[in-house]
Amino acid sequence: MTDLAGHAFSTPRMRRIFSGTTQVQRMLDFEAALARAQATVGLIPTEAAHTISNACRAEELDPDAVLAEGADAGTPLIPLVRALARACGDAGRYVHHGATTQDVIDTGLMLQARDGLDAITTDLLGAAGTCATLATRHRDDVMVARTLLQHANPITFGLKAAQWLAALDDGVRRLRRVRDEEIALQFGGAAGTLASLGDHGDTVAGLLAEELGLPSAPLPWHTRRDRVAAVVAALGITAGALAKIATDVVLLAQPEVAEVSVQGRVGGSSALPHKQNPTDAVMAAAAARLASAQVGVVIAAMSHEHERAAGSWQAEWAVVPAVFHHTAAAASRVRSLLESLEVDTVRMRANLEVTGDVVMAESLAAALAARIGPQPARELVKTLAVRAARHGAGLRAEAEADDRVSRHLSAGDLDRAFDPAAYLGSVFPFIDRALAAHADLADSG
């Protein structure tokens, strides 16, 4: 991925993990480990295993040529095994013994996926740490909540940051879970029986898994693609959570809102000299959409034919790395934008008052509900709000002038009902819960 999209919608680390050279090296790691495992049980000579292991270096086998030839052959394993066998001399006859193409490619992908999940998790944890700081610092800073992009109730920016924090922490747990539960060795031979290894098949599989540092799957999973689908789905969900954070920042950074600003990577306009675009947020949202959109390809392609797929498996070769690239870009961008985020609490308070005191309508209704019942209270406050909008006098003024309110609520009661900081419900327990859960996650990491 060396074009504009490759740079914009991936990260340097993920480009290394899913580079052609790394892909070939991971397949060679399989071949080397297979040779060592088979030598352990006496299936091939120990000296041959040493020769094969020493020859399994991608840079010496021309990865670009292997992959280019593999495109014509329908699999990179044919040219790779041929090149490796040539490099091994007499020991070449033992290369790839008992394995099939999909064993090597799938296991190589699992090794890449493990590294890719770790890379994304690192950025998620970094972003989450910043959110924890924001949630703590702005715990009490009141702002207006927005539902359907309209003013709703008071919240605090600490709660908004805590919601971001919870989403990021959920992403960490999700990716760790699929790393622990779904990343596994693929080894079944031509039809999933390891018949060519005789009585040694299961033993070799266990040794191979140990050599590669991978869990050994109970059965070969050539055409059961739930492992790959679970990894990709977890990435897609995580990307969606990252898009939500980026979208919030884009909206909060609009000049007419201006409750936050991004001081990191800021893009300009080729036409408008004054423009300062929240580049990280915009690109994170775009990358996340690209990731989520491709999850369906993998899930739709889970219907593999019998013991080897004709097309569905091959589609994964393009889509799975792409989802890793795009999710990594989203995670990196969100981490960057959060680390450079500036919060304007004065503007938040001013925006809370843009629609006057009508944002406290629910608070007034709650105060009245204890006296006249919830439904009558809502109907009365709705009437007062309509009247306030018509007269421009404000909701409190209308409430004070209406004896249906004044007979039940004193001036002190109205002070409390119209104080945004006094109508925050469970905001603080929610923030504390998110912070405590994050601390536990960080300690377990």
ZALO-845560 format. One record per residue (C-alpha): residue in three letters; x, y, z. Coordinates in steps of 0.25 Angstrom, whole numbers, padded with zeros to 4 digits, always signed. Last residue first. Layout:
<gugus>
AlaXYZ...
</gugus>
This chain:
<gugus>
Gly-0011-0022+0122Ser-0018-0026+0135Asp-0015-0013+0142Ala-0019-0005+0130Leu-0032-0012+0129Asp-0035-0010+0144Ala-0032+0005+0143His-0041+0005+0131Ala-0053-0001+0139Ala-0050+0009+0150Leu-0051+0021+0140Ala-0063+0016+0134Arg-0070+0013+0147Asp-0066+0027+0152Ile-0072+0034+0140Phe-0085+0027+0142Pro-0085+0030+0157Phe-0083+0044+0153Val-0094+0045+0142Ser-0105+0038+0150Gly-0115+0050+0150Leu-0108+0063+0145Tyr-0119+0072+0148Ala-0113+0081+0159Ala-0102+0086+0150Pro-0112+0091+0140Asp-0119+0099+0151Phe-0133+0102+0146Ala-0140+0092+0155Arg-0131+0096+0167Asp-0135+0111+0166Leu-0149+0107+0163Asp-0150+0100+0177Gly-0144+0112+0184Ala-0154+0121+0178Ser-0165+0111+0183Leu-0172+0100+0175His-0186+0095+0177Arg-0195+0107+0176Ser-0185+0114+0167Val-0186+0104+0157Arg-0201+0103+0154Asp-0201+0118+0158Asp-0194+0121+0144Ala-0186+0134+0145Glu-0174+0127+0151Ala-0174+0116+0141Glu-0175+0126+0129Ala-0163+0133+0135Arg-0155+0120+0137Leu-0158+0116+0122Gly-0153+0129+0116Ala-0159+0142+0112Gly-0159+0140+0097His-0174+0140+0096Arg-0176+0129+0086Ala-0165+0120+0090Ala-0168+0122+0105Arg-0183+0119+0102Val-0179+0106+0095Ala-0170+0103+0107Leu-0181+0106+0117Thr-0190+0096+0110Lys-0180+0085+0110Val-0177+0088+0124Leu-0192+0085+0127Glu-0193+0073+0119Arg-0180+0067+0126Ala-0185+0070+0140Pro-0199+0064+0137Gln-0192+0051+0132Pro-0182+0050+0144Gly-0191+0053+0156Ile-0196+0066+0162Arg-0186+0069+0174Ala-0174+0059+0171Ala-0176+0061+0156Leu-0174+0076+0158Ala-0159+0075+0161Ala-0158+0065+0150Ala-0165+0074+0140Leu-0156+0085+0143Ser-0144+0077+0141Glu-0150+0072+0128Ala-0151+0086+0123Met-0137+0090+0127Val-0133+0091+0113Val-0143+0102+0112Asp-0134+0112+0120Gly-0130+0119+0107Thr-0127+0112+0094Val-0113+0117+0094Glu-0111+0115+0109Leu-0104+0102+0108Asn-0095+0108+0097Ala-0090+0118+0106Arg-0086+0107+0116Met-0079+0099+0106Arg-0072+0112+0101Val-0066+0114+0115Thr-0062+0099+0115Asp-0053+0100+0103Val-0047+0087+0102Glu-0034+0085+0094Leu-0031+0072+0088Ser-0017+0069+0083Glu-0016+0055+0090Leu-0030+0052+0086Leu-0027+0055+0071Ser-0015+0046+0071Arg-0022+0034+0078Val-0033+0035+0068Arg-0024+0036+0056Ser-0016+0023+0061Ala-0029+0016+0063Ala-0035+0019+0050Ala-0022+0016+0042Ala-0021+0002+0049Thr-0036+0000+0046His-0033+0003+0031His-0020-0006+0030Phe-0026-0018+0038Val-0039-0017+0029Ala-0030-0017+0017Pro-0022-0029+0021Val-0035-0037+0023Val-0041-0033+0009Ala-0030-0036-0001Trp-0026-0050+0003Glu-0040-0052+0008Ala-0045-0053-0006Gln-0037-0066-0008Trp-0044-0073+0002Ser-0058-0070-0005Gly-0052-0074-0018Ala-0053-0089-0019Ala-0053-0093-0005Arg-0046-0106+0000Glu-0052-0117+0008His-0067-0116+0004Glu-0070-0103-0003His-0067-0091+0006Ser-0079-0083+0011Met-0072-0073+0019Ala-0071-0063+0008Ala-0083-0054+0012Ile-0076-0052+0026Val-0063-0048+0019Val-0069-0039+0009Gly-0078-0033+0020Val-0066-0028+0028Gln-0062-0019+0016Ala-0071-0008+0019Ser-0067-0007+0034Ala-0052-0004+0030Leu-0055+0006+0019Arg-0064+0013+0029Ala-0054+0013+0040Ala-0044+0019+0030Ala-0053+0031+0026Ala-0056+0034+0041Ala-0042+0034+0045Met-0038+0043+0033Val-0048+0053+0037Ala-0044+0053+0052Asp-0029+0053+0049Thr-0031+0065+0039Pro-0039+0074+0048Asn-0039+0085+0037Gln-0034+0099+0039Lys-0039+0107+0027His-0035+0122+0027Pro-0028+0121+0013Leu-0040+0116+0006Ala-0037+0109-0008Ser-0026+0098-0005Ser-0032+0097+0009Gly-0024+0094+0021Gly-0022+0082+0029Val-0019+0081+0044Arg-0010+0070+0050Gly-0010+0073+0065Gln-0017+0085+0071Val-0031+0080+0070Ser-0042+0089+0076Val-0053+0087+0085Glu-0066+0094+0089Ala-0066+0102+0076Val-0081+0100+0073Glu-0083+0110+0062Pro-0068+0108+0058Gln-0070+0093+0056Ala-0061+0086+0066Leu-0072+0079+0074Leu-0077+0073+0061Val-0064+0068+0056Val-0060+0063+0070Asp-0073+0055+0071Thr-0071+0049+0058Ala-0057+0044+0062Ile-0062+0038+0074Lys-0073+0030+0066Ala-0064+0026+0056Leu-0055+0019+0066Ala-0067+0011+0071Gly-0070+0007+0057Ala-0055+0003+0055Thr-0056-0006+0067Ile-0068-0013+0062Gly-0061-0015+0049Leu-0049-0020+0056Ala-0057-0030+0064Ala-0064-0035+0051Val-0051-0037+0044Val-0046-0046+0056Ala-0059-0053+0057Ala-0059-0056+0042Val-0045-0061+0042Arg-0049-0071+0053Asp-0062-0074+0047Arg-0056-0078+0034Arg-0059-0093+0035Thr-0054-0097+0021His-0039-0100+0025Trp-0042-0102+0040Pro-0033-0113+0044Leu-0038-0119+0057Pro-0036-0116+0072Ala-0028-0104+0068Ser-0013-0103+0074Pro-0011-0090+0080Leu+0001-0082+0074Gly+0015-0080+0078Leu+0020-0084+0065Glu+0029-0096+0070Glu+0018-0100+0080Ala+0007-0100+0068Leu+0017-0109+0060Leu+0019-0118+0072Gly+0004-0120+0074Ala+0002-0122+0059Val+0014-0132+0058Thr+0007-0140+0069Asp-0006-0140+0062Gly+0000-0145+0049His+0010-0155+0054Asp+0001-0168+0052Gly+0002-0166+0036Leu+0008-0153+0032Ser+0001-0153+0018Ala-0012-0155+0025Leu-0012-0141+0031Thr-0027-0142+0031Gly-0032-0128+0026Ala-0033-0131+0012Ala-0019-0128+0006Gly-0012-0126+0020Gly-0019-0122+0032Phe-0011-0111+0039Gln-0017-0097+0043Leu-0011-0092+0056Ala-0019-0083+0064Ile-0024-0068+0066Glu-0038-0069+0070Glu-0039-0070+0085Asp-0027-0061+0091Arg-0026-0051+0079Val-0041-0051+0078Arg-0042-0048+0093Arg-0031-0037+0093Leu-0038-0030+0081Arg-0051-0030+0089Arg-0045-0025+0102Val-0038-0014+0095Gly-0050-0010+0087Asp-0058-0010+0100Asp-0048-0001+0106Leu-0049+0009+0094Ala-0064+0009+0095Ala-0063+0011+0111Leu-0053+0023+0109Trp-0062+0030+0098Gln-0074+0029+0108Ala-0065+0034+0119Ala-0061+0046+0110Lys-0076+0049+0108Leu-0078+0048+0123Gly-0066+0057+0126Phe-0072+0067+0117Thr-0083+0068+0126Ile-0098+0066+0124Pro-0109+0076+0122Asn-0122+0072+0115Ala-0126+0072+0101His-0121+0082+0090Gln-0124+0077+0076Leu-0114+0069+0067Leu-0124+0057+0068Thr-0121+0057+0083Arg-0110+0067+0087Ala-0105+0068+0102Val-0102+0082+0107Met-0090+0085+0114Val-0086+0085+0129Asp-0071+0083+0133Asp-0071+0075+0146Arg-0063+0062+0141His-0055+0071+0132Arg-0041+0067+0137Thr-0045+0053+0141Ala-0052+0050+0128Leu-0041+0056+0120Thr-0030+0048+0127Ala-0038+0035+0125Cys-0040+0039+0110Thr-0025+0041+0109Gly-0023+0027+0114Ala-0033+0021+0105Ala-0026+0027+0093Gly-0013+0020+0097Leu-0020+0007+0100Leu-0027+0008+0086Asp-0013+0011+0080Thr-0007-0002+0086Thr-0019-0010+0083Ile-0017-0007+0068Ala-0003-0012+0068Asp-0006-0024+0077Leu-0017-0028+0067Gly-0008-0026+0055Asp+0003-0035+0061Arg-0007-0046+0064Ala-0013-0044+0050Gln+0000-0046+0043Leu+0003-0059+0051Met-0011-0064+0047Leu-0009-0060+0033Gly+0003-0068+0032Thr-0005-0080+0038Asp-0015-0078+0027Ile-0005-0077+0016Val+0003-0089+0021Asp-0009-0098+0024Gln-0016-0093+0011Thr-0005-0098+0002Thr-0005-0112+0008Ala+0005-0119+0018Gly+0010-0133+0019His+0024-0130+0014His+0026-0115+0011Val+0041-0116+0009Tyr+0047-0130+0010Arg+0052-0131-0004Gly+0059-0118-0002Ala+0069-0125+0007Asp+0077-0128-0005Gly+0079-0114-0009Cys+0072-0105+0001Ala+0071-0092-0007Arg+0064-0100-0019Ala+0054-0105-0009Leu+0051-0091-0004Ala+0049-0086-0018Arg+0040-0097-0022Val+0032-0096-0009Leu+0030-0081-0011Pro+0026-0083-0026Ile+0015-0092-0022Leu+0012-0086-0009Pro+0008-0072-0015Thr-0006-0078-0020Gly-0014-0076-0032Ala-0002-0079-0041Asp-0003-0066-0048Ala-0004-0058-0035Gly+0007-0067-0029Glu+0017-0063-0040Ala+0015-0048-0035Leu+0016-0053-0020Val+0029-0061-0022Ala+0035-0050-0031Asp+0032-0039-0020Pro+0037-0048-0009Asp+0051-0050-0015Leu+0056-0063-0008Glu+0068-0057+0000Glu+0059-0046+0006Ala+0049-0056+0011Arg+0058-0064+0020Cys+0054-0079+0021Ala+0068-0084+0017Asn+0073-0087+0031Ser+0061-0094+0035Ile+0061-0103+0023Thr+0076-0107+0025His+0074-0109+0040Ala+0062-0118+0037Ala+0070-0126+0026Glu+0081-0128+0037Thr+0070-0134+0047Pro+0066-0144+0036Ile+0051-0144+0033Leu+0039-0152+0039Gly+0047-0155+0052Val+0038-0149+0062Thr+0046-0137+0065Ala+0050-0135+0050Gln+0035-0133+0047Ala+0034-0122+0057Arg+0047-0115+0052Ala+0042-0116+0037Leu+0028-0111+0041Ala+0035-0099+0048Ala+0043-0095+0036Glu+0031-0097+0027Phe+0022-0088+0036Asp+0033-0078+0037Leu+0034-0078+0022Met+0019-0074+0021Arg+0021-0063+0031Gln+0033-0058+0023Val+0025-0058+0010Gln+0015-0049+0017Thr+0025-0040+0023Thr+0032-0038+0010Gly+0018-0035+0003Ser+0015-0025+0014Phe+0004-0028+0024Ile+0012-0026+0037Arg+0020-0015+0031Arg+0008-0007+0026Met+0002-0009+0039Arg+0014-0002+0046Pro+0014+0010+0036Thr-0001+0012+0038Ser-0012+0010+0029Phe-0023+0018+0022Ala-0016+0031+0017His-0002+0024+0013Gly-0009+0013+0006Ala-0019+0022+0000Leu-0009+0031-0006Asp-0001+0020-0012Thr+0009+0011-0005Met+0000+0000+0000
</gugus>
